[in-house]
Amino acid sequence: MVGKSQIKFIKSLQQKKFRNEHQLFVVEGKKTVQELIDAGIETYNIYSTDLSFAENQKYPVIHIKAIDLKQISNLATPNGYLGVFKIPKAKKIAVEDWVLALDTINDPGNLGTIIRLCDWFGIKHIVCANNTVDCYNPKVLQATMGSIARVQLTYTDLVDFLKTTEIPIYGAFMDGTPVQKTNFSKKGILVMGNEANGISEAIAALITEKVSIHQFGENTAESLNVATATAILLHEIRR
């Protein structure tokens, strides 16, 4: 049985200030919990209604009743698995390969999808402007489908970071060079902008080359979703 104080503590981790205070985050779902365990992310507590799952882990798993799991879950219909993990310590930003930089992404679903895309395309590091949505937001984690275990995110002053880099900086713009005509360098930084406002002026001033995705249809769609645009550009970079 999970006590009231434990329930209150776990539910508090749905808020960013308590995640930062305790350096803990919560994920749900068998696949995501298992991937974080397998990736060596340090565990705090694992809960499951599945007795066989609890018996087959190298980490202690607390067998929990469905009624108790519902009290600590962020989901309307809990799926039987919940893990509390320690937030990994920040590492130095590696620029030996491509890096994705995010200029104030606000939507948790977009960030989660972008993290998953980076995992697919082998982008190991995402650098986020400080006011980008928290990567440990429950909705972000749900959208990553476990990819958060393999992609490192760093929150920093993006202008300062870009000023200190010596590799090419590409940015997604509506009026840039069409991506199919862009000769991407062996390594670089790809900057994606805010859903509503695009790349800010301060960051746009630091872009080495503007790139765009050609529109083939009639000019009825205003722009692409930022996660969709990221997928197309990362595919072209890796191609």
N, C-alpha and C positions, 0 to 999 in steps of 0.2 A: 504493500500500500504506500502511496506517495502522500506525505504529510502536507498540511496546508501551507507551511512556510516554504516547502520545496516547490509547490505549485505556484505560489506567488513569485518566487525567485525566477523560475523558468519562464513564466509569462512576462516578467519584466524585461527579459532579453529580446522581446519583440521591439523594444524601443532602443534607438541608437545610443542614447546617453548611458543606459545601463550596460549595453554591449561594450561600450568604450570603458566604462568604469571597471567592469569585471573581466574584460578581455575574453569574452565568451560569445559564441553564437549558436543558433539552433538550426538544424536541418531536419527535414522529414522525408520519408520514403525509403524503402529498402535499398534501391539502387544508389541513391545519393549518400546515405549513411555508410553503405558498404564501400563505396569508392573513396570516401574520406578516410575510413579506417585503413583501406589498402594503401592509400597514398602516404600514410604515416602522420596525418594530422593528429595532433595530441588530443586525446579524448578527455572529457570531464565526466560525463555520464551518458550511457546509452540505455534507451528504454524500448521494449518491444513486447507486443502481445503474442508473438510467435516464439513458443518455447524452444523449438529446434534452432532458431536463429540465436537465441540466448545461449544455447549449449555449445554452439560451434564457433564461437569467437574467441580470439586470444585475449580480448579485453573483457572485463566483467560487464555483463549485460543484465539490467534489472528487468525481470519479467513483470509486466504490468497488465492490469485488467483494462479492457477496452473503455470502461466507464471512467477510469482514472486517466487514461491517455487523452480522452476527450477534454479533460479539464486543463491539460497543459499544451494541447495542440493549437496551432494557428489555423488549422483547416476545418471547414464545416463538417467534412467527413474524414476523420483521421484514418490513415492507411496502415497503421500498426507498427510503425517504426519512427522513432525520434531520437536524434543524437544531439548532445551538447558538446561542442568542441572548443578548444582554445584557439583564439585568433593567432595565426602564425606571426612571428616577429618579422618586421620589414627587412627586406634585403636590398642590397645595392642594385640600382637599375642597370640591367645588362643591355648594352647596345651593340652586341656582336652580330645580331640579326635584326630583323624588322621588329619595331615596337609600335603599338597602337596607342595614340594619345586621344583622350576624350575631353572635349571642351564643354563641360556642364551638361551631361546627359541626365535628364530628370526622371524619365520613366523607368521603373524597376524592371518591367518586362523587356524593354530595349536593352538595358545593361546586361541582364541575364542571358539574353540571346547573343549579344556581342561576345560575352565571355565564352559561351559555347562555340561560337564561330572561331574564336582565336584558338581554342583547343583543337578544332577540326583542321585548321590551316597551320598549326604548329607555331603560333605566335605565343611566346612564353610570358611576355610582359605587357601589361596595360598600365599606362600612366594617366591618372585622372586628375582633372582640376578639382580643387578642394571642395567645390560646391556640387560636384557630381553626386548622384544618389549613392548611398552607402552599399557597398557590395555584399554586406552581410544582412541587408534587409531581407526578411523572409520571402518576399515576392521575387527578389533577384535570385536568391538561392534556388527557389523552386524552378525558375526558368533556366538555370545553368545545367540542370540534370546531372549534377556531379562534376561538371567541368571546372568548378571553382577549386577543385583539388589539384589541378594541373596548370593553372594560369595564375601568375602573381600580379596583384594589383597594388599600385602605389598611389597615394593621394598627396599632391604637392602643388606648389604654385607653378602652373603650367608655363607661364611666361618665363620665369626664372629657369626652369628646366630646359626649355627650347633654346634660350639664349646661350646656354653652356654646352650644347651639343655641337659636334663637328660633322655629323652625318646629314645627308639631305633630308629636308622636311617637305612632305607632300600634304596638301590639304584638299578636302572635297568641297568644290564650289559649283554653282550652276553654270558659271561662265568660264570654267577651266578648259584645259586641253583635253579632248576626248580620251578616255582611258585607253582605248585600243591604239591610240597614236602616241602614248606615253612610254618612254623607255625608262623603266624603273631601275634604280641602282641595285647593287647586290644587297645592300642593307640600307635602312632608312627609317623614318618615322612617318606614319600616316595619321593625320589629324582629322577627326570627325567632330562636327559641330553640334550644337544644341538643336533639339527637335524643332523649335519654333524660330530661332534666330540664327542658326548656323554658327559659323566660326566667328568669334569676337574680333573686333578691329585690332586689339593689341596682339592677338595671336596671329591674325592674318598677315600682319606686318613682318612676321618672322618666317612665313612660308617660302620655301625655295621654289616650289612649282605647284600651281593650281591644277587639279584634275577634275574632270566631270564625267558623268555617265550620260551618254547620248540618248535622247528621247526619240523613239521611233513612231510613237502614236501621235495623235493630234494633241495640241497644247491644252489639254483639259485637266490633266493631273498637275498639281502645283509642284510637287516634289516627291521623292521616294522616302519611305520610312528609313530612319537612320540605320537600323539593323540590316535592312535589305541592301541599302547602299554599301554598308561595310562588307557584306558578303560578296558583292560583285567586285569591289575594289581589292579585297584580299585574294579572291580567285585570280584576278589579273596579275597581281603582284607575284603570286606563287607560280603562275603559269609561265 
